Amino acid sequence: MDTRKWVTLMAGVLFLGASFPAEACRCLPFILQNSYCKSTAALKVKFLAPATRPVPGSQDVQKGYKVKVGEVFRGDVGLETLTFIDAQSGSSCDYTHPSAEFNKDYLIVASVTASGVSVRGCNYIASWDQLLIKLKKGVEGAYNQGCTCEIRPCYTKPCPMEPKTCTLEEYTGGDAETKLNNQVCAPINSTTCNWKNIE
């Protein structure tokens, strides 16, 4: 094999290894309104410390975090008394909270299971202080008006018009960023949704 072919082959192998890491947790890009509307828990919490709890009927323990709930935006009001969040999936999608960020407010958009609230690496988890004002207003109530709609990405133009859908032509920059950070996809009639500014 000549040198040029060998270099090309090795470059291809390295590209594949860099593009598809074996252990990476692969997540879809976050769209906060979609995540909020599909979740069973959207909470403002303080992560207090790493913690464990026994797994019922087993010798195992579940890893997670001791938490204090400040506000329940979505989910049962009983979540106000939540003190433990399970963060272990047994895969590369375990959630690890930054050690310097304990006792600070965080927004988590997660799921409620039979054993409590679970967060994973693919859940929406963000520092409350770093959230833009309109995103805070979204989880505080504005997104509720859009939960019969869905925001869908479109990769090939012209983008199709679909019932109860707002199209997002890209995830970052320009018009897409303005929509995601400042607007809600909300119904304008029984079959049509459109972007609306969050006031």
PyMOL commands that set and color helices and strands:
alter all, ss='L'
color gray80, all
select helices_A, chain A and resi 3-19+32-38+77-81+99-101+128-130+133-139+142-146+174-182
alter helices_A, ss='H'
color red, helices_A
select strands_A, chain A and resi 41-54+61-74+84-86+105-113+116-118+124-127+150-153+165-168+183-187+193-197
alter strands_A, ss='S'
color yellow, strands_A
deselect
rebuild
show_as cartoon
